[in-house]
């Protein structure tokens, strides 16, 4: 029986603008992007294209994040 409620699918935010990397070393990389208001960022990084060893980093409301 219908309840009168409307359910919407989760819609992810758009891809970050200006996303790139800087300060790349043998053991780390700093990612950067144009920060949007009211968003907290989460990075998912894997060592290979198979995406088997993915690690999630909660960057927060920042415009760059260093991953070691």
C-alpha positions in Angstrom: 0.0 0.0 0.0 1.5 3.4 -0.9 2.5 5.6 2.0 2.6 9.0 0.2 6.3 9.3 0.6 8.7 10.0 -2.2 12.0 8.2 -2.4 14.9 9.6 -4.4 18.0 7.8 -5.5 21.3 9.0 -4.0 22.8 11.5 -6.4 26.6 11.9 -6.0 28.1 15.4 -6.2 29.8 16.4 -9.4 33.5 15.6 -10.0 35.7 18.1 -8.3 36.8 21.1 -10.4 40.5 21.6 -11.1 41.5 18.2 -9.7 45.2 17.4 -10.1 48.3 16.4 -8.3 51.5 18.2 -7.1 54.5 17.4 -5.0 54.8 13.8 -6.3 57.6 11.8 -4.6 58.5 8.2 -4.5 56.4 7.7 -1.4 53.7 10.3 -1.5 51.5 12.6 -3.7 49.5 15.7 -2.9 46.2 15.9 -4.6 44.6 19.4 -5.1 41.2 20.7 -6.3 39.0 23.8 -6.3 37.1 23.6 -2.9 33.4 23.9 -3.0 31.4 25.3 -0.1 29.6 22.8 2.2 31.4 19.7 0.8 33.7 17.3 2.6 36.0 15.3 0.3 36.9 11.6 0.4 39.7 10.3 -1.7 39.9 6.6 -2.8 43.4 5.6 -3.9 44.7 2.3 -5.2 48.2 1.2 -6.3 47.0 -0.4 -9.5 44.3 -0.2 -12.1 42.6 -3.4 -10.8 41.5 -1.3 -7.7 42.0 -4.3 -5.4 43.9 -2.5 -2.6 41.9 0.7 -2.5 42.3 2.9 0.6 39.8 5.6 1.6 41.1 8.9 3.0 38.6 11.4 4.5 40.2 14.7 3.5 37.4 16.9 5.0 36.6 20.4 3.8 40.0 21.2 2.3 41.4 22.0 -1.2 44.4 19.6 -1.0 45.4 16.4 0.7 48.7 14.5 0.9 48.7 10.7 0.6 51.7 8.7 1.7 
